[in-house]
Amino acid sequence: MNVLTTFLEYATQGFNDIVDLTPDLNRVIQENAFTEGHMLVFVPGATAGITTIEYEPGLLKDIPEFFEKILPMNATYHHNETWHDGNGYAHVRAALLKPDLMIPFKAGKLILGTWQQVVLVDFDNRPRHRRIAVQLTGI
């Protein structure tokens, strides 16, 4: 069993910016000659999350609208009272989404549904530089 940890870097716009990680994740598997195992994808930080969606224009609008309905940006958050940085909503949204995802792979490719992609959602209230940790365990 082999283990490899590497990083992918992205400039994001914040405010629910959704980035499709799938092509880069598959490339990591192929470039490192892994054929079968598991991939852990993790975003360090408290204002972004990792999930899967169908990466298409409708959902790229639906996801931010959903989060705005359940956790509005302009609501009162105790975090903002403590730090005065205005991103309390981003912390709660990220906690709901979670910072990591484990995905199996076989034959050098992630095992995903036909319309399923792995995405990073950056909820912060400013552009950010995100360094995504990717850990492969397998053969």
C-alpha positions as CSV (number, residue, x, y, z in Angstrom):
1,M,0.0,0.0,0.0
2,N,1.4,3.4,-1.0
3,V,0.6,6.8,0.4
4,L,1.1,10.1,-1.4
5,T,0.3,13.6,-0.2
6,T,0.3,16.5,-2.6
7,F,-1.4,19.9,-3.0
8,L,-3.4,21.7,-5.6
9,E,-3.7,25.5,-5.6
10,Y,-6.5,27.7,-6.7
11,A,-7.3,31.4,-6.6
12,T,-11.0,31.8,-5.7
13,Q,-13.4,34.8,-5.7
14,G,-15.1,34.0,-2.4
15,F,-18.8,34.6,-2.0
16,N,-19.8,31.0,-2.9
17,D,-17.2,30.6,-5.7
18,I,-17.5,27.0,-6.9
19,V,-14.4,25.4,-8.5
20,D,-14.5,22.0,-10.3
21,L,-11.5,20.0,-8.9
22,T,-12.3,16.8,-10.8
23,P,-9.9,17.1,-13.8
24,D,-7.0,18.0,-11.5
25,L,-7.8,15.2,-9.1
26,N,-7.8,12.6,-11.8
27,R,-4.6,14.0,-13.1
28,V,-2.9,13.5,-9.7
29,I,-3.9,9.8,-9.8
30,Q,-2.6,9.3,-13.3
31,E,0.6,11.3,-12.9
32,N,1.6,9.3,-9.8
33,A,0.8,5.9,-11.4
34,F,-1.8,4.9,-8.9
35,T,-4.4,2.5,-10.2
36,E,-6.7,1.6,-7.3
37,G,-7.4,3.0,-3.8
38,H,-8.8,6.0,-2.1
39,M,-8.3,9.8,-2.4
40,L,-8.8,12.2,0.5
41,V,-9.5,15.8,-0.6
42,F,-9.2,18.4,2.2
43,V,-9.4,22.2,2.3
44,P,-7.6,23.7,5.2
45,G,-9.4,26.7,6.6
46,A,-12.7,27.5,8.2
47,T,-14.6,29.2,5.4
48,A,-14.6,26.7,2.5
49,G,-15.9,23.2,1.9
50,I,-15.6,20.2,-0.4
51,T,-18.5,18.3,-1.9
52,T,-19.9,16.7,-5.1
53,I,-22.4,18.2,-7.5
54,E,-23.3,18.1,-11.1
55,Y,-21.1,21.1,-12.2
56,E,-23.6,22.8,-14.5
57,P,-24.9,26.4,-14.8
58,G,-28.1,25.8,-13.0
59,L,-26.6,24.3,-9.9
60,L,-23.9,26.9,-9.9
61,K,-26.7,29.3,-9.3
62,D,-28.8,27.0,-7.1
63,I,-26.1,26.2,-4.5
64,P,-25.4,29.9,-3.6
65,E,-29.1,30.6,-3.5
66,F,-29.7,27.7,-1.2
67,F,-27.0,28.8,1.2
68,E,-28.3,32.4,1.2
69,K,-31.8,31.1,2.1
70,I,-30.6,29.0,5.1
71,L,-27.6,31.1,6.2
72,P,-28.0,34.7,4.9
73,M,-24.9,36.8,4.6
74,N,-26.5,39.8,6.3
75,A,-27.9,37.9,9.3
76,T,-26.4,38.5,12.8
77,Y,-23.5,36.1,13.6
78,H,-21.7,36.2,17.0
79,H,-18.5,35.5,15.1
80,N,-18.8,39.0,13.5
81,E,-19.3,40.6,16.9
82,T,-16.1,38.9,18.1
83,W,-13.8,39.4,15.1
84,H,-15.6,42.2,13.1
85,D,-14.6,40.5,9.8
86,G,-18.1,40.1,8.4
87,N,-17.7,36.4,7.4
88,G,-19.6,34.7,10.2
89,Y,-21.9,33.3,7.6
90,A,-19.0,31.7,5.7
91,H,-17.8,29.8,8.8
92,V,-21.3,28.4,9.5
93,R,-21.8,27.4,5.8
94,A,-18.4,25.7,5.7
95,A,-19.2,23.8,8.9
96,L,-22.4,22.6,7.3
97,L,-20.7,21.5,4.0
98,K,-17.5,20.0,5.7
99,P,-13.8,20.4,4.7
100,D,-13.1,17.0,3.2
101,L,-14.3,14.1,1.0
102,M,-13.0,10.6,0.5
103,I,-13.4,9.2,-3.0
104,P,-12.5,5.7,-4.2
105,F,-10.6,5.2,-7.5
106,K,-10.0,2.3,-9.8
107,A,-8.2,1.9,-13.1
108,G,-6.6,5.2,-12.5
109,K,-9.8,7.3,-12.3
110,L,-12.1,8.5,-9.6
111,I,-15.3,6.4,-9.2
112,L,-17.9,9.1,-9.8
113,G,-21.4,9.1,-11.3
114,T,-21.8,10.3,-14.9
115,W,-22.8,13.8,-13.8
116,Q,-20.9,14.0,-10.6
117,Q,-17.9,16.3,-10.0
118,V,-15.8,17.1,-6.9
119,V,-16.0,20.8,-6.1
120,L,-14.5,23.3,-3.7
121,V,-17.0,26.0,-2.5
122,D,-15.3,29.1,-1.1
123,F,-17.8,30.9,1.1
124,D,-15.5,33.7,2.4
125,N,-16.2,37.4,1.9
126,R,-13.1,38.1,-0.2
127,P,-11.0,36.4,-2.8
128,R,-8.7,33.7,-1.4
129,H,-5.8,31.5,-2.3
130,R,-6.8,27.9,-1.5
131,R,-4.3,25.1,-1.1
132,I,-6.1,21.8,-1.3
133,A,-4.5,18.8,0.3
134,V,-4.8,15.6,-1.7
135,Q,-3.8,12.3,-0.2
136,L,-3.8,9.0,-2.2
137,T,-3.7,5.7,-0.5
138,G,-3.6,2.7,-2.8
139,I,-1.6,0.8,-5.4
